[in-house]
Amino acid sequence: MKDMLMIIYNQLLTNAVVKDKVTSDRIKFYDYPETGDVDNPFIVISPLGVPSGSVIGSDKELSLRFSYQIDVQGKDRLAVKQIQNAVKITMGNLRYVQLPEGIDTYFNETKRFLDARRYRKNTELYDTDY
């Protein structure tokens, strides 16, 4: 069985910008721990629900739809934008499209910028072992 979260995580680590600005221990799933390094940029990958059937034939799922939100947070706004652009390129290489929803804001309490974008993909036909 394949794990889409790990596929995304491993692909992000191959991107030169992500590798340079975000170490592997600052890429997390679902949530970022309060004890984590928040002085440097970090990434959180969150599923937007469970995979769902996108193509059905003969009462069987032939393709799955995955949706994720990927948050990039950091104290340097330009670094956050650069990392999120690298995320977008990486997700495009995985055949994800960016959805129109997202967040681009600054949190005064934490002194961090957030750029959160949503991505969606349908797997190839018969690629359903997730």
N, C-alpha and C positions, 0 to 999 in steps of 0.2 A: 504494500500500500504506500502511496506517495503522500507527502506532507507539503501542501502549498505554502504554508508559513515558512518552512525551512528552505523551500525553493527560492522564495523572495529574499529571505535573509542571506542565503549564499550568493545570490546574484548581486545584491547590494554590496557585499564585501569584495566583489570583483571590479566595482567601479572605482576608478582612481581617485576621484574627488571624495567619495565616501570613505575610502580606505585612508586617505590623508587626514580628513577632518573628524572622523567618528570611528573610535576603536570598536571592535566587535562586542566588548562588554557594555557599550552604550547604545546597542540596538536591542530593544526589548519587544516582547509580545504583550498585547493587551494594556499594560500599564507600566509606568516607570517608577521604581521603588523610591521612597522618600530618602533612603540612605544612599542613593546613586549619585554619581558625579553630575552636578547640575551647573558647574562652572564652565563646562565644555559642552558643545552641541551634542544632542542625543536624538534618537529616532525611536518612535513607538509604532509598531504595526498592529492594527486592530481589525479583525474580521467584522464586517457589517452584516452579520447573520451567518447562517450555515449555508454551504453550497446547495444550490437548487438545480433541478433539471431545467435545461434550456431547450433541448431537443428531445422529443419523446417519439418513439416509434415501436409499434407492436407491444404496447404497454410496458416499455422499458426505457429508462433514461439512456440516451445516446451521447449526451453532452451535458456538462455542468457549468453553471454560472457562479463565479467567485466575485465578491465585492470586498474591498479593503479600504480602510482609512490609514494613511501614513502621516504621522505628525513629526515635524522637525522642530525642535526647540533649542534656543541658545541665547546668549547675551549679545551676540553680534548679529545684527539684522542682515547684513550682506552675506555673512557666512551661512545663515539659515536659508536664505534665498538660493545661494550657490548649491548647497546640499540638496535642497528640494528639487532644483533643476536636475541634478544628477539622479535623484530618485525617479523623477518623471521619465528620464531617458532610459533608465534601467527597467522600469515598468513597461515602457513601450517596447523594449527588446523582448520582454516576456509576453507581448501582445495584449497588454492591458490598455484600456483607454481611460483618460481622465474624465470624471464626471463633473458637472458644473458646480456642485456644492463644494464648499471648503471654508476654511477660516484663515484669516490673515490678521493677526492682532498682536498687541503688546500687553503683557500682564504687569501692571505697576507694582503689585504686591511681591512678585518674584523677580522682577526686573529681567524678564525673558520674553523674547519674541516667539510666536507660534505661527507656523505655516502648516496647515493641515489640508491634505487633498485626498479625494476619493477616487478609486480606480475600480474598473470592472472588466471582466474577461469571461468569455465562453471557451471551454476547452475544445480541442479538436473532436470530431466524431469518434466515438468508442474510447475516448480517454476519460474514463470515469472511476478509476481506482484511487479515490481519495477518501 
